[in-house]
């Protein structure tokens, strides 16, 4: 069964609102969620442009993050948890779904000192 790539969300958990970081990221990202959560601050972002593959989406995140000026880069380094959430969609439920990430994507994740997870959405469940 083929899984269709949707996007990558970047989830950040910080001690306080990462206002400088968000300001520097600007229009390059879309803030999906941001607010206090359980003793920290959760911010969920995705790139503003449409990515057609995990590689393209990670390249765009890296391009954005690599441009951060020193003060925002310092705030990035203080993020308690960084996690890239790869979203895929399948047409219908299946007993097994195989997904793979290229060595390029895994290397880019490692360079950001982030973890990753994969979320698979069942298209039939979302359209019913």
C-alpha positions in Angstrom: 0.0 0.0 0.0 1.4 3.4 -1.1 1.7 6.1 1.5 1.5 9.7 0.2 3.8 12.3 1.9 1.9 15.2 3.3 4.4 17.4 5.2 6.7 17.8 8.1 5.8 19.5 11.3 8.5 20.7 13.6 7.6 20.5 17.3 9.6 22.5 19.7 9.3 22.3 23.5 10.9 25.2 25.4 10.9 26.6 28.9 9.5 30.0 27.7 8.0 31.3 24.4 10.7 31.2 21.7 9.7 34.7 20.5 13.1 35.7 19.0 13.3 32.4 17.2 9.8 32.7 15.8 10.4 36.3 14.8 13.5 35.3 12.8 11.8 32.4 11.2 9.1 34.9 10.0 7.1 34.1 6.9 9.3 31.1 6.1 7.2 29.0 8.5 3.6 28.7 9.4 2.9 28.4 13.2 0.3 25.7 13.6 0.1 25.8 17.4 1.9 27.7 20.1 1.2 27.9 23.8 1.9 26.8 27.4 1.7 23.0 27.9 2.6 21.1 31.0 5.4 23.1 32.5 6.8 24.2 29.2 5.9 25.9 25.9 5.0 23.9 22.8 5.3 25.4 19.3 4.4 23.5 16.2 5.6 24.8 12.8 5.7 23.7 9.2 7.4 25.3 6.2 5.3 27.9 4.4 5.9 26.4 1.0 4.5 23.1 -0.3 7.0 20.2 -0.2 6.6 17.3 -2.5 8.9 14.9 -0.6 10.5 14.4 2.8 13.8 15.4 1.2 12.5 18.6 -0.2 10.7 19.5 3.1 13.9 18.8 5.2 16.0 20.8 2.8 13.7 23.7 3.3 13.8 23.4 7.1 17.6 23.2 7.0 17.8 26.2 4.7 15.6 28.2 7.1 17.4 27.1 10.2 20.9 27.6 8.7 20.0 31.3 8.1 19.3 32.0 11.8 21.4 34.9 13.2 23.4 34.3 16.4 20.8 35.4 19.0 18.1 33.2 17.4 20.6 30.4 16.9 21.3 30.6 20.6 17.6 30.3 21.4 17.4 27.3 19.0 20.2 25.6 20.9 18.3 26.0 24.1 15.1 24.3 22.8 14.5 21.4 25.2 12.9 19.1 22.6 13.1 19.3 18.8 11.1 16.8 16.9 10.3 16.5 13.2 7.0 14.8 12.6 6.7 13.3 9.1 3.1 13.1 8.0 1.9 10.5 5.5 -1.6 9.5 4.3 -2.9 6.1 3.2 -6.0 5.4 1.2 -7.3 2.7 3.6 -6.2 0.8 6.6 -3.7 -2.0 6.2 -2.0 -4.4 8.5 1.4 -3.1 7.6 2.7 0.1 6.2 6.3 0.5 5.2 7.8 3.9 5.1 11.4 4.8 4.6 13.5 7.9 5.0 16.6 8.5 2.9 20.1 8.7 4.4 20.0 12.4 3.3 16.9 13.1 5.4 18.3 11.2 8.4 21.6 13.1 8.2 19.7 16.4 8.1 17.7 15.5 11.2 20.8 14.4 13.0 22.5 17.7 12.2 19.7 19.6 13.9 20.0 17.5 17.1 16.4 16.6 16.7 14.4 13.4 16.9 11.7 12.4 14.5 8.4 10.5 14.4 6.1 9.4 11.6 2.4 9.9 11.7 0.2 8.0 9.2 -3.3 9.3 8.6 -6.0 7.1 7.2 -7.6 9.1 4.5 -10.9 7.1 4.8 -11.2 8.0 8.5 -10.7 11.7 7.7 -13.2 11.9 4.9 -16.0 9.8 6.5 
